[in-house]
């Protein structure tokens, strides 16, 4: 008979052996005979509504590719079959993924601007205030004339505009350009401050020939359109004021070419000869005011003091197609250039003349005007030296000369004539259709900046 304690011990051993056997068999599939994979933590977490797995992305490529061209780590696994996925490149700014990529940047990199100070003058020349008389000499020189009683006891002379506009006026010119492979396009604007100059003869200057001056200043007149001894005398004061102002704009295209005798070594040193074509608009305005005072107290009856006025104004608008040549010698330190331009256009101009009390205190105000259009050739020549202070800035100094023909000038349109009726209401000075040359020239100083 077996001891009960031994039977209890034997039963516990058998029971423990069976549990161990069952536990070892549970690790294998009864169908496949392979080990069962443990459940993934991330896979289970993906189904949790309060958690999304973090997917790590590498930098995207510069250009678009199909989805198949990217590794799976770009999108964190396969998307659902009904979805569309596309990986976009890094955002580089507006317009950089378009065929016009870099257009504005290239234009800026190839553009430049030049600002220049101008000290220019446009004198009217040695125009006579009046006309030729029968003295057989230049009326600008002193000559003998009759007094009020008809005796040749007085000396007089005519005035002119020879001293007008000698100092010049200030101005500014701006040029904006863009360089292309085929050439350079430029837009230019300039404006001048109104130049005002004049002179005065007062009583100290009208002391007679014994004091080295004349007794009077006179305006010689035609008589019925013919040379005569008629004139308007002033013995108290005589003054002249002259104003001139000009501004303009133009656009030119300068060619880069290897044809004919023009040769361009663009971007290199040496001599460069480049043709250009363009269009110019030029506006010219002038005004002349002449005032004189006359009085005679030693006559019977006395002739009272009166103030005569002549005012003439002109306005010119020139429309000129032009062509020229730009010649440059380019050195790393400096550039020397010369540029002649020829223009063939038209001038639309108008002018007016006003007189007040010209023949005497009873002569009323008269106003006459003219308007016409004429062919107007132009010529401009500029010489310039540019010193390259840096890669993006140059200092410029030069001289510019502009000439235009068939321009109405304030000193040239008055027609000094006396009618034979001698009536106080006769228009003695009228506006006439008369043109002259115009010259605007002077110093140029400035700087040029190009965008890096």
SVG drawing of the C-alpha trace seen along z (x, -y; Angstrom):
<svg xmlns="http://www.w3.org/2000/svg" viewBox="-12 -176 54 178">
<polyline fill="none" stroke="black" stroke-width="0.4" points="0.0,0.0 1.3,-3.3 1.8,-6.0 -0.8,-8.8 1.9,-11.5 3.8,-9.8 0.6,-9.7 0.0,-13.4 3.6,-14.3 3.4,-12.1 0.1,-13.7 1.6,-17.3 4.5,-16.3 2.3,-14.8 0.0,-18.0 3.0,-20.4 4.4,-18.4 1.1,-18.6 0.8,-22.3 4.3,-22.8 3.6,-20.6 0.4,-22.6 2.3,-25.9 5.1,-24.9 2.6,-23.6 0.7,-27.0 3.6,-28.8 3.0,-27.0 0.2,-27.1 -1.6,-23.8 -2.2,-24.5 1.0,-26.3 3.5,-24.9 5.2,-28.4 5.7,-30.9 2.9,-33.5 4.1,-37.1 3.4,-39.3 1.0,-42.2 2.8,-45.5 2.5,-48.4 2.3,-51.0 -0.2,-49.0 -2.5,-48.9 -1.8,-52.6 -2.9,-53.6 -6.4,-52.6 -6.6,-54.6 -8.7,-57.7 -6.5,-59.8 -3.2,-59.0 -1.5,-59.3 1.9,-57.9 4.6,-60.4 6.0,-59.9 9.5,-61.3 9.9,-63.0 13.1,-63.8 13.5,-67.0 11.5,-66.9 13.1,-67.0 13.2,-70.2 10.9,-68.9 7.7,-66.9 7.9,-63.1 5.3,-60.3 4.3,-58.8 6.0,-55.6 9.3,-57.4 9.5,-58.1 10.3,-55.7 7.5,-54.7 8.9,-56.8 7.8,-60.0 4.2,-59.3 4.3,-56.9 2.9,-53.8 0.6,-52.9 -2.4,-55.2 -5.9,-54.0 -6.6,-52.8 -9.1,-55.6 -6.7,-58.5 -4.2,-60.6 -1.0,-61.8 1.6,-64.2 4.8,-65.4 5.4,-69.2 8.9,-70.8 10.1,-73.3 8.5,-76.7 11.0,-79.1 8.8,-82.1 6.3,-83.5 7.0,-82.8 10.0,-80.5 8.2,-77.4 6.9,-79.2 8.5,-79.6 9.0,-83.3 11.3,-82.2 13.8,-84.9 12.6,-87.4 12.2,-90.3 15.4,-89.5 17.4,-89.4 16.0,-92.7 17.0,-94.2 20.5,-92.7 21.0,-94.2 19.5,-97.7 21.2,-100.9 20.4,-104.5 22.3,-107.7 21.5,-111.0 23.3,-114.2 23.4,-117.8 23.2,-120.3 24.6,-123.8 23.3,-124.8 22.5,-128.1 20.5,-129.1 21.3,-132.8 19.1,-134.4 22.2,-135.9 22.9,-139.4 19.3,-140.2 18.4,-143.9 15.5,-145.4 14.2,-147.2 15.3,-147.2 17.9,-148.8 17.6,-152.5 18.9,-155.0 22.0,-156.0 24.1,-153.8 25.7,-152.3 24.9,-149.8 22.2,-151.3 23.8,-149.6 26.5,-152.3 25.7,-155.8 24.4,-158.2 23.0,-161.7 19.2,-162.2 16.8,-165.2 15.4,-166.7 11.8,-167.8 12.4,-171.0 13.9,-169.1 17.6,-170.0 20.2,-167.2 21.4,-167.8 20.8,-164.4 22.7,-161.2 21.0,-157.8 21.5,-154.1 19.5,-150.9 19.7,-148.0 20.1,-144.3 20.1,-140.9 23.8,-140.3 24.3,-140.2 21.3,-138.0 21.6,-134.4 25.4,-134.3 25.4,-132.6 23.0,-129.8 20.7,-127.9 20.5,-124.7 18.9,-121.5 18.7,-117.7 18.8,-114.8 17.9,-111.2 18.6,-108.1 17.3,-104.6 18.6,-101.7 18.4,-98.0 21.1,-95.9 20.1,-93.0 22.2,-90.7 21.2,-92.5 21.5,-96.1 20.5,-98.6 17.2,-100.5 17.3,-103.9 14.8,-106.4 16.0,-109.9 14.4,-113.0 15.8,-116.4 14.5,-119.7 16.0,-123.1 15.1,-125.8 13.8,-129.0 16.7,-131.2 15.9,-134.8 18.3,-137.6 18.2,-141.2 19.6,-144.7 18.5,-148.3 19.5,-151.7 18.5,-154.3 19.1,-158.1 22.7,-157.7 23.3,-156.0 21.4,-158.6 23.6,-161.6 24.7,-162.6 27.7,-162.1 29.9,-164.3 29.6,-161.7 30.4,-158.7 26.7,-157.7 23.8,-158.6 20.9,-161.0 18.4,-158.3 17.8,-154.7 15.7,-154.2 13.8,-151.4 14.3,-152.0 11.1,-151.3 10.3,-150.6 8.0,-153.1 5.4,-151.3 7.8,-148.3 10.8,-150.4 14.0,-151.5 13.6,-155.0 14.6,-157.3 11.4,-156.6 12.0,-155.5 10.5,-155.4 12.8,-157.2 13.1,-156.7 15.0,-159.2 14.1,-158.2 14.6,-154.4 14.9,-151.4 14.9,-147.8 14.9,-144.4 13.9,-141.0 14.3,-137.7 13.2,-134.3 13.9,-130.9 13.1,-127.4 13.4,-124.0 12.7,-120.3 12.5,-117.2 12.3,-113.4 13.7,-110.8 14.0,-107.1 16.8,-105.4 17.9,-101.8 21.6,-101.2 22.5,-98.2 25.2,-95.6 26.4,-94.5 29.4,-93.1 28.1,-94.2 29.3,-97.0 32.0,-99.1 30.2,-99.0 31.9,-96.7 30.8,-95.9 32.9,-94.1 30.2,-94.1 31.5,-93.5 35.1,-93.8 37.6,-96.7 38.8,-98.6 37.0,-100.8 33.2,-100.2 31.2,-101.8 27.4,-101.2 24.6,-102.7 21.4,-104.0 17.9,-105.1 15.3,-106.9 12.7,-109.6 12.9,-112.9 10.3,-115.4 11.6,-118.9 9.7,-121.8 11.1,-125.3 9.4,-128.4 10.6,-132.0 9.4,-135.5 10.8,-138.9 9.6,-142.1 10.8,-145.5 9.8,-148.6 10.8,-152.2 9.9,-155.6 9.8,-158.9 9.2,-162.5 9.9,-166.0 9.2,-169.0 11.1,-171.5 8.7,-171.6 5.5,-173.6 3.3,-172.0 5.2,-169.6 5.1,-165.9 4.0,-163.9 5.8,-160.8 4.5,-157.5 5.6,-153.9 5.7,-151.8 5.6,-148.0 6.4,-145.3 5.9,-141.7 6.5,-138.8 6.1,-135.0 6.9,-131.9 6.1,-128.2 7.8,-125.4 7.0,-121.7 9.5,-119.6 8.8,-116.0 12.0,-114.5 13.0,-111.0 16.7,-110.7 19.7,-108.5 23.3,-108.5 26.5,-106.7 27.9,-106.0 31.7,-105.7 33.3,-104.5 36.8,-103.6 36.4,-101.2 39.1,-100.7 38.8,-98.9 39.4,-102.2 37.5,-104.6 35.4,-105.0 35.6,-107.9 32.6,-108.3 31.4,-110.6 27.9,-110.6 26.6,-112.6 22.8,-112.4 21.0,-113.8 17.2,-114.5 14.7,-115.3 11.3,-116.4 8.7,-119.1 8.2,-122.1 4.6,-123.2 5.0,-126.7 3.0,-129.7 3.7,-133.2 2.1,-136.5 3.1,-140.1 1.5,-142.6 2.2,-146.4 0.8,-149.0 1.3,-152.8 4.0,-152.2 3.4,-155.4 2.2,-157.5 0.0,-157.6 -3.1,-157.4 -2.0,-154.3 -4.1,-151.4 -3.1,-147.8 -2.7,-145.7 -2.4,-142.0 -1.4,-139.9 -0.4,-136.2 1.0,-133.7 0.9,-129.9 2.6,-127.6 4.3,-124.2 7.7,-123.9 10.3,-121.3 13.0,-121.4 16.3,-119.6 18.3,-119.0 21.8,-118.0 23.2,-116.9 26.7,-116.1 27.9,-114.9 31.3,-114.0 31.6,-112.2 34.2,-110.6 33.1,-108.0 35.4,-106.9 34.7,-103.4 34.8,-103.9 33.4,-100.5 31.8,-97.6 28.3,-99.2 29.0,-103.0 30.7,-105.4 31.3,-109.2 30.5,-111.1 31.7,-114.5 31.1,-115.9 29.8,-118.5 26.6,-118.6 25.6,-120.7 22.1,-120.7 21.1,-122.7 17.7,-123.1 16.7,-125.1 13.4,-126.9 12.6,-127.7 10.4,-130.7 12.2,-133.0 10.8,-135.7 13.3,-138.3 12.7,-137.5 8.9,-137.5 8.1,-141.3 7.7,-143.2 8.9,-146.8 6.9,-148.9 5.2,-152.3 2.1,-153.0 1.9,-156.2 -1.4,-157.2 0.5,-158.1 -2.8,-157.3 -2.4,-156.5 -4.4,-153.3 -2.2,-151.9 -0.6,-148.6 3.1,-149.5 4.6,-146.2 2.9,-143.0 3.7,-139.3 5.4,-137.9 6.1,-134.4 9.9,-134.4 12.2,-131.6 15.8,-131.3 18.3,-128.8 18.3,-127.5 21.5,-126.4 21.4,-124.8 24.8,-123.7 26.9,-123.4 28.4,-121.2 27.2,-117.8 28.2,-116.2 26.6,-113.0 26.9,-109.4 25.7,-106.0 24.5,-103.1 23.9,-99.6 22.0,-97.0 24.2,-94.1"/>
</svg>
